[in-house]
Amino acid sequence: MTSQTHDFTADAGARVRIEALAPVARFSLRVRAAGRPVLGRALGCDLPDRVGETARAGGRVALCLGPDEWLIQAGEDEADAIARAGADAYAEAPHALVEISDREVSFRVSGPAAADLLATNCPRDLDRLAVGGATRTVFDTAQVVLWREADDAFRLDVWRSFAPHVRALLEIGQAEIAAGL
């Protein structure tokens, strides 16, 4: 027997919100350490050297996913400029810059229960993910890139084919939180 009470009338949106975000230009960049400064200048955004760190310049973001791997994001209208900048820098710093804009979609999870919702299917210790940081992880069985935008706001980038599954799990968790479970 429990003495816990549940407020089944609570508005789920007040505790945690889920929203689909607008498309962005996304690029996967692989470059050796010696070429990192060249590509950073060419792309107009420093390339952080620690896994999980992000750098921002204007509307561009660079996330270090590995020792020689970055995710570059910018407004959709910047995709051609980023591709040209990479091509122009190739002679000085050989690299692989591949547009992956259509591969992924993004969701924002925000509100006072955002971390609780994500913890239902993500094994990461979210308290250790600093605001402004990001990491590659899993949500249930789907690989995601999880960004911490604020103490109570996260973004998940998920492969388009897994997006309906991830969205459904988020909505189930949101309903459970609203039910006080």
N, C-alpha and C positions, 0 to 999 in steps of 0.2 A: 504494500500500500504506500502511496506517495502523497505528500502534502503539496506537491507542486501544482500550481494553477497555470492554465494556458489562456491567453487572450487571443481567441480565434478571429476576432474582429479587427485586429491590428492591420494597418495598411502596409503591405509588403514594400511598397515603393518608398515609404518613409524610412525603413530600416536598410534596404538595399535596392538599388536600381540597376537594371541591365539595359544597355542600349547598343545597337549596331552603329558602328562609326562609318563615316564616309570613306571611300577608297583613297588610297595614297599611292605614290610611286614607291616601289620597294626594289632594292638591289642587294644581291649577295656579292660581297667583295672578298676576294682572297688575294693577299699580297704579302711578300716577305717583309721582315722588319725594316730592311734598308729602304724599301719603297714606300713605307707608311707615310713619312712626311710629304713625299711628292704627291701621293694620292690625296692626302688631307688638303693640301693647297689646291690641287686641281678640283676637288669636289666642294671646296669652300667650307669644310668642316673638319676639325681635327679628328684623328682616329685614335681613340683611347687605347692605352696599351695594357689595361687590366681587364680580364674577363668580367663581364657584368657592368662595366662602366659605360656611361653614355656621354656624348658631347653634342652640344647644340650650337648652331650658328644660323641665324635667320630662321627660315622654316625647315632647315635640314637637321637630321638627327643621325648620329653614327653610334651604333651599339657594338661593343666588342663581344663576340660570341665565342672566340677561341684565340689562340696565340697568333693566328694569321687569318682570322675570319671576322668580318664585320657585316652588320645589317645596316644599310643606308636607307633612310626614309625621308621623303619630302612631299610637297604638294604634287598632285597628279600632273599639273602643268609643267613640272620641272623634269619629267622623265627624259625627254630628248636632250636637254642641257646636261644632265648628269651623264648620259651615255656618251655624248660628244666629249665631255671633259675627260672621261676615262679613256676614250680612244686617243685623245691628244696626248695624254700622259704615258701611253704604253711604251713608247721608245725609251723613255727615261726610267720607267719603273714597270717592268712586265708584271702583269696581274690578270686576274679573271674578274670581270664585272658583268654580272648577269642580271637582267631585269626579271624580277619575280612578282611583279605587281598583281597579276591575276591569280597567283597561287594562294594568297591568304586573304582573310577578312579579319576585321577587328571588332571586339566587343569591349565596352567600358563597364566595369562593375564598380559602383560607388555607393557610399552611404556608411553609416556607423557599423553595419554588419557585413561590409564587403569582404573583409578578411575571413570572417566566419563562413561565408558562402564559398569562397575559393578553397578553404581548408577541407570542404566536404569531398573534393576530388583531386586535390593537389598535395603531393607529399612534402613540398617545400615548407620550411619554417619561415612564414611570411614576415615575422618580426625581424628577421635578419636581412630582409630585402629593404635597403635604404630607399627613401624617397629619391627619385631620379635614376635609380638603378633598374636593371632588367636582367632577365636570365632565361635561358632555354630550359624548359622543364616539361612535365606532362600534366594533363588534366584528364583524369580517368586514364584512357589508353591513347589519347591524342597528344602528339607533340605540340607544344605552344611556346610562344615567347611571351613571358609575363613581365609587364612593366609596372613599376609602382610610381604613379603620378603624384600622389599625395598620401597622407596617413590613411585616408579612407577612400582612396580611388586607385583602381588598377585598370590596366588594359591588357587584353589577351589577343595576340595574333595567332590565328589558327588556320591550318590548311582548309581551303574552301570545302573540300570533300568531307571534312570532319565537323564543319561548322554547325550543321543541324543537330548532330549528336551533342556537341558541347553546349549549344544554346538550350537544348531540352534539359540537360543536367542542371544548368544554371537556373532554369525556371522551376524545376522540381525543388532545388535547394531554396530558392526564393520563397516558394509556397510553404516549405517546412519552417523557415524562419518566421514567416508571417503567422504561422499557426503556433509559434512558441516552442517548436520541437527542437 
